[in-house]
Amino acid sequence: NAGVTQTPKFQVLKTGQSMTLQCAQDMNHNSMYWYRQDPGMGLRLIYYSASEGTTDKGEVPNGYNVSRLNKREFSLRLESAAPSQTSVYFCASSEGQGSGELFFGEGSRLTVL
Amino acid sequence: GQQVMQIPQYQHVQEGEDFTTYCNSSTTLSNIQWYKQRPGGHPVFLIQLVKSGEVKKQKRLTFQFGEAKKNSSLHITATQTTDVGTYFCAGPGGTASKLTFGTGTRLQVTL
């Protein structure tokens, strides 16, 4: 049982390059999330999708776009990467809205030079 | 917007000592969750508290939800090296779908 799978695990980009982080879950969950984690700042919500077909901004959406491709997949795109986007990115999913645990992927470490 | 703060940011204890982390929200929470993240790992769900004043135990871990549902605590009795990691609280903020995480408390345990 894979749970939440993220790719790639590591990526180095140059400023201005674009890339997409992929996330897929096999638990038939309705809600999916993208968080970024920076030292001393905990986990900050970038975007989330409460259900298939909907997406909404979180705390720190600037510089990112998302696509809820289907119920399983939720991708995060950086159109023009900046050094401030160097971070560890976590995708997560949950059964429904609000209550209920989040299941996290293993994370994607992104460095922007 | 909602803010969730945790104290302390970091604590270093000797194995066998107790440890407590405190979580405070700027708004009343319908529920609160706790997660543990091992070094280099991803957050893993520990527990959810829903009721005002609720206390739950998991072996050596005791979780409390404040009467006003704005604060919570996690207490570990007799820490072990396996307890090493960062502990986060999290609560729904704004819409029900958004979970706001606290800043986390990093626990280091040495022999």
Interface residues (C-beta under 8 A of the other chain):
Chain A: S31 Y33 Y35 G40 M41 G42 L43 R44 L45 Y48 A50 D56 G58 E59 F90 A92 Q97 G98 S99 G100 E101 L102 F103 F104 G105 E106 G107
Chain B: G1 Q6 Q9 S30 N31 Q33 Y35 G41 H42 P43 V44 F45 Q48 V50 F88 A90 P92 T95 A96 S97 K98 L99 T100 F101 G102 T103 G104
